[in-house]
């Protein structure tokens, strides 16, 4: 598979092909509206426990500071992603 800007080039398991623990975790990390799984999470699909740990870290960072609102944290994440030319 050739890398492109919208897809990770690291080997991944597609959500439709996921089973057992991976299917459960994909359900937890997918976008509630679209059902899509971000590439940043999908790159962990060969190691579901790593995906779960990444997601738990993300949640802790995004919810763990009372001094910043959720909107502030999202804006910081968006700004850093744009600076790094990331789509997520």
N, C-alpha and C positions, 0 to 999 in steps of 0.2 A: 504494500500500500504506500502511495506517495503522500507525504505530508502536505496539508493545505492549512490555511489560516483558521479554518473552522473545526478542525478535527485533530485530535491527538494522533501522532504517528506511532506512539507506543502501543504495542499489542493490547487490545482490550476485549472484554466480553460485552457484547451488546445486551442491553436490558432485556430484549425479547428472548435471549438465549440463556439468561441467568437462572440459576437454580438454587434452592436451599438458602443458605445464609446470604449469598450475594443477592439473590432476588429480594430478600427481606430488606437488606441494606439499601439496594437501589430504590425500593419503595420509600424508604425513609428520606433519602437524599434528593429525590427527584423533585422538580418544580411542581407544586400542587396544582397549578393551573394548566400547564402544558404537558406535564409528565416527562419532560426532557431531563436528562442527566448531564450536568456540566462536565466538560472534558477534564477539568481539574479533579473531579471525583472519579471519573471513569478510568483514569490512568492507574487507579488502585484496584481495578477489578480482578486482577490475578491474585490479589492479596486482600480479601474482603475485610479482615480484621484491621488492616492498615487503613482502609477506606473509612471504617467506622471511627478509628482513632482520629483521622484527619477531620471528619465531620464534627466530632465532639470538640476538638480543638477550635474549629471554626466557630461553633456555637458559643463556646466559652469566651472567645475573643470578641465576638459581635454582641454579646449580652453582658459581659462581665464588668463593665465600667459605668458606675452611676454618673460620673462627671460628664459623660458624653451621651447624647440621645442616640437612639437607633438610627435616626436620619443622619446624624453627624458621622456615625461609624460607616454607614453605607456610602456617604459622600467621600470619606477618606478612602475607602476600598475602591470606589469608582475612579478617583483621581490617581491612585497608585496603579491601578490596572491600565488606565489610559497612558500614563507615563511609560509603562512597560509594554505598551502596544498589545495588551491582552484583551480578549473578547469577553472574559468572565468577570 
